[in-house]
Amino acid sequence: MIIKRDEAFRTVCMISTKIASGNVVGTGLFVSSPAGNGNIFGWIVTASHVAKDTNDSTVIIVSSSDGRAQKLPLIMFGPLSNWRHHPIADVSCFQVEFSDINLGFMRDRFIPFNHFNLKKVPVSRDFELTCIGFPKGLGTNGMFSPFSFRSYASSGFITYPRADTGINTEFFCLENPSVGGYSGCPVFDLAYETNGILTTTRGQTCCHGIMHGTLCDNTGGKIAMVTPSYFLKDIIDCC
């Protein structure tokens, strides 16, 4: 399955949490996986440093049927205990409990788990990557309009301390920096390229990682740090 950029917007939500110093915002991705009994698990995937700030005030913001931004309490989709945090990597998932109350909001939003790169193999530096999220919380006031930016991998896997915990883990880097609010957003190879009126495709849309943040120094240099998606197989149930 190939997901185009305009379609991929439906697979993300903004996660917004009120804390003492203001609002913490990040991006979440809706993911589905087989439950093994004919049912489907639903998950919201994001960065752990976004997930660990969530509380009873947290809302997720999705698009309504008319394209407007709609706020929904996170606890409408399950208790905060439904979070699973990776012990090393900056990635967490929230198991969605489907109900008559929330099911209508969840239709056609989930990307299947088989669209993730779960092999410990770096993404090719020749593939154009698309990040979709909410920089500085933009895109959720009025019409629902996540932002996207395109980039390329600038490294294979590197080991580096997480910005939030200092724990050494693996990342890969992008040529461009990220912006606050993109944390937790998917990094897709959408598997299609358009050149004029010609569109070429290859394989299927694949998520290669979840945005961690930006590494910068006093020279002004900045690169985006991405948590590889293979870490998700440690915390998401998939039969």
Backbone torsions as a table, in degrees:
resi	resn	phi	psi	omega
1	MET	NA	130.7	175.9
2	ILE	-106.3	127.9	179.2
3	ILE	-107.8	122.8	178.2
4	LYS	-82.4	162.2	-174.3
5	ARG	-56.3	-43.5	-178.9
6	ASP	-65.9	-28.6	177.1
7	GLU	-81.1	-33.7	-176.6
8	ALA	-64.7	-23.1	179.4
9	PHE	-58.7	-30.3	-178.7
10	ARG	-70.9	-16.8	-176.1
11	THR	-86.2	-4.1	-177.5
12	VAL	-116.4	159.4	174.1
13	CYS	-140.6	158.2	170.7
14	MET	-92.7	140.1	176.4
15	ILE	-110.7	121.4	-175.2
16	SER	-127.8	127.3	-177.2
17	THR	-129.8	129.2	175.3
18	LYS	-82.3	126.0	173.2
19	ILE	-127.4	177.4	-173.4
20	ALA	-58.6	-35.0	-175.9
21	SER	-91.4	1.3	179.4
22	GLY	139.4	-142.9	-179.6
23	ASN	-109.8	137.1	170.3
24	VAL	-103.5	125.2	-179.6
25	VAL	-123.2	146.9	176.2
26	GLY	-155.6	-175.0	-177.1
27	THR	-118.0	140.1	175.3
28	GLY	-119.6	156.6	-179.7
29	LEU	-124.7	131.8	178.1
30	PHE	-84.0	127.1	-175.7
31	VAL	-131.9	141.7	175.4
32	SER	-119.6	149.9	175.9
33	SER	-145.4	150.3	-179.8
34	PRO	-65.3	140.8	178.5
35	ALA	-92.2	-8.9	178.0
36	GLY	87.8	-6.4	179.9
37	ASN	-124.1	23.2	-178.4
38	GLY	89.4	-7.8	178.1
39	ASN	-97.4	178.9	-178.2
40	ILE	-128.5	133.5	168.9
41	PHE	-81.6	143.2	171.3
42	GLY	-117.2	141.4	-177.1
43	TRP	-136.4	152.6	165.2
44	ILE	-112.8	118.9	-177.3
45	VAL	-104.6	136.9	177.1
46	THR	-155.8	-176.9	174.9
47	ALA	-75.3	144.8	179.8
48	SER	-61.0	-35.0	-177.6
49	HIS	-70.1	-17.5	170.7
50	VAL	-84.0	-46.0	-175.9
51	ALA	-63.2	-38.9	-173.9
52	LYS	-72.5	-13.0	174.6
53	ASP	-87.5	-10.9	-174.8
54	THR	-65.3	147.8	178.3
55	ASN	-148.3	-168.9	-176.6
56	ASP	-65.5	-14.2	178.7
57	SER	-89.8	-7.6	-172.9
58	THR	-64.4	136.8	174.3
59	VAL	-122.1	150.9	166.7
60	ILE	-108.8	144.9	-176.7
61	ILE	-118.3	123.1	-177.6
62	VAL	-127.5	174.9	177.0
63	SER	-86.2	137.2	174.5
64	SER	-81.7	178.1	-178.1
65	SER	-63.9	-23.8	179.4
66	ASP	-101.0	13.0	174.6
67	GLY	86.3	5.0	179.2
68	ARG	-88.8	158.0	177.7
69	ALA	-73.7	132.1	-178.0
70	GLN	-127.2	124.6	179.7
71	LYS	-89.6	132.8	178.7
72	LEU	-133.2	134.9	178.7
73	PRO	-63.5	135.1	177.4
74	LEU	-57.5	-37.1	-177.2
75	ILE	-69.3	-7.3	171.0
76	MET	-66.7	-20.4	-175.0
77	PHE	-107.7	4.0	177.4
78	GLY	141.1	164.4	179.8
79	PRO	-72.9	159.8	-179.5
80	LEU	-61.6	-21.2	177.5
81	SER	-67.4	-9.1	178.6
82	ASN	-76.6	-6.1	176.1
83	TRP	-70.3	139.0	169.8
84	ARG	-122.3	124.6	-176.8
85	HIS	-109.6	133.3	176.6
86	HIS	-68.5	138.2	-176.1
87	PRO	-69.1	-20.1	-175.9
88	ILE	-122.1	-49.7	-173.7
89	ALA	-83.4	157.2	-179.5
90	ASP	-86.2	67.6	178.2
91	VAL	-149.7	138.4	179.4
92	SER	-137.8	159.5	175.0
93	CYS	-137.1	146.3	-179.7
94	PHE	-115.3	120.7	-179.8
95	GLN	-79.2	122.0	-179.8
96	VAL	-80.9	130.0	173.5
97	GLU	-99.6	108.0	-176.7
98	PHE	-73.4	140.4	179.7
99	SER	-147.0	170.7	176.6
100	ASP	-61.5	-25.2	-177.2
101	ILE	-76.4	-40.5	-173.1
102	ASN	-105.4	-11.1	-172.2
103	LEU	-59.9	-38.5	-178.2
104	GLY	-63.2	-26.3	-180.0
105	PHE	-81.7	-14.1	-169.7
106	MET	-102.1	-5.7	-174.8
107	ARG	-65.7	137.6	173.1
108	ASP	62.0	29.3	179.6
109	ARG	-110.2	-19.0	-167.0
110	PHE	-91.0	136.2	173.4
111	ILE	-97.0	131.1	-176.8
112	PRO	-64.4	147.6	-177.9
113	PHE	-63.6	-22.3	179.0
114	ASN	-76.4	4.1	173.6
115	HIS	-100.0	20.4	177.7
116	PHE	-113.1	142.7	174.3
117	ASN	-79.7	102.5	-177.5
118	LEU	-100.1	3.4	177.2
119	LYS	-91.2	147.0	179.7
120	LYS	-81.7	64.3	-177.9
121	VAL	-130.3	122.3	-178.4
122	PRO	-63.3	148.9	175.7
123	VAL	-68.3	144.4	178.8
124	SER	-63.2	140.6	177.1
125	ARG	-74.6	-6.1	177.6
126	ASP	-88.0	-11.6	-175.5
127	PHE	-90.3	129.8	174.5
128	GLU	-71.4	130.4	-179.5
129	LEU	-111.1	146.0	-179.2
130	THR	-123.1	125.6	176.6
131	CYS	-106.0	133.9	-176.3
132	ILE	-127.5	120.5	-178.3
133	GLY	-168.6	-154.8	-169.2
134	PHE	-132.2	76.5	-178.6
135	PRO	-60.1	126.8	-179.6
136	LYS	57.3	22.4	179.6
137	GLY	78.2	7.6	-180.0
138	LEU	-71.1	152.3	176.2
139	GLY	99.8	6.7	-178.4
140	THR	-130.9	19.9	177.1
141	ASN	-112.8	102.0	-173.9
142	GLY	94.7	-113.4	178.2
143	MET	-75.7	145.7	177.7
144	PHE	-80.4	115.9	-173.3
145	SER	-147.9	79.3	175.3
146	PRO	-58.9	153.0	177.4
147	PHE	-94.6	153.5	174.1
148	SER	-133.0	148.9	168.8
149	PHE	-140.8	151.1	-177.0
150	ARG	-107.7	146.1	-179.9
151	SER	-157.8	-174.8	175.3
152	TYR	-133.7	151.6	173.7
153	ALA	-62.5	137.5	177.4
154	SER	-111.6	3.7	178.8
155	SER	-154.9	165.8	163.1
156	GLY	-84.5	-152.6	178.6
157	PHE	-76.7	133.8	175.4
158	ILE	-127.9	152.8	175.9
159	THR	-101.9	127.8	-175.2
160	TYR	-155.7	150.3	179.2
161	PRO	-67.6	137.7	172.8
162	ARG	-61.9	143.6	-179.4
163	ALA	-67.7	-28.2	-174.9
164	ASP	-90.6	-36.0	-174.0
165	THR	-116.4	-18.5	-176.0
166	GLY	79.7	1.2	179.4
167	ILE	-73.0	133.1	175.7
168	ASN	-70.0	130.3	176.5
169	THR	-151.3	179.0	-177.9
170	GLU	-96.6	142.7	175.1
171	PHE	-136.0	167.0	156.2
172	PHE	-126.7	159.2	-172.2
173	CYS	-111.6	154.2	174.3
174	LEU	-109.3	157.7	-179.8
175	GLU	-67.4	-26.4	-176.6
176	ASN	-106.0	155.4	174.5
177	PRO	-77.4	163.5	171.8
178	SER	-98.7	-178.2	177.9
179	VAL	-137.1	146.1	176.9
180	GLY	-52.6	134.7	-174.9
181	GLY	107.4	-26.7	172.8
182	TYR	-77.2	-13.9	-178.5
183	SER	-52.2	129.6	-179.2
184	GLY	90.2	-3.9	-175.8
185	CYS	-76.7	154.7	177.3
186	PRO	-75.0	148.3	173.0
187	VAL	-114.7	101.8	-171.4
188	PHE	-99.2	142.8	153.7
189	ASP	-98.5	106.4	-174.8
190	LEU	-74.8	-9.9	172.4
191	ALA	68.8	25.0	171.1
192	TYR	-147.0	152.3	177.7
193	GLU	-136.4	140.0	179.5
194	THR	-115.6	128.0	177.6
195	ASN	-129.9	99.8	-173.9
196	GLY	67.8	-121.8	179.3
197	ILE	-96.7	0.4	-176.7
198	LEU	-99.0	125.4	176.0
199	THR	-114.7	125.4	177.2
200	THR	-112.4	143.9	-177.7
201	THR	-126.1	159.2	175.1
202	ARG	-150.3	129.9	174.9
203	GLY	56.7	-133.6	-179.6
204	GLN	-137.2	160.1	175.4
205	THR	-55.8	135.9	-177.2
206	CYS	-137.6	134.1	174.6
207	CYS	-93.0	121.0	-176.8
208	HIS	-99.8	-11.2	-178.6
209	GLY	-177.8	173.5	179.2
210	ILE	-122.8	129.5	-174.2
211	MET	-63.0	130.5	175.6
212	HIS	-95.7	-54.0	-179.2
213	GLY	165.2	-159.0	-175.6
214	THR	-117.6	131.9	172.7
215	LEU	-95.2	127.0	-179.8
216	CYS	-140.1	165.2	178.0
217	ASP	-139.9	-177.3	-174.1
218	ASN	-76.6	1.9	173.3
219	THR	-88.4	-9.3	-176.9
220	GLY	93.4	-0.7	178.4
221	GLY	-73.8	141.6	-178.0
222	LYS	-142.7	136.6	172.6
223	ILE	-138.9	148.2	178.5
224	ALA	-82.2	140.3	177.4
225	MET	-109.1	129.2	-174.2
226	VAL	-123.1	132.9	174.4
227	THR	-80.0	121.5	-179.0
228	PRO	-61.2	143.0	-174.2
229	SER	-70.7	-14.9	-178.9
230	TYR	-64.0	-19.8	177.1
231	PHE	-64.8	-22.8	-177.2
232	LEU	-64.6	-27.8	-178.4
233	LYS	-65.7	-14.8	177.9
234	ASP	-79.6	-19.9	-172.7
235	ILE	-125.6	-11.7	178.9
236	ILE	-103.6	128.8	176.2
237	ASP	-72.1	132.2	176.7
238	CYS	-151.0	118.7	-178.6
239	CYS	-93.9	NA	NA
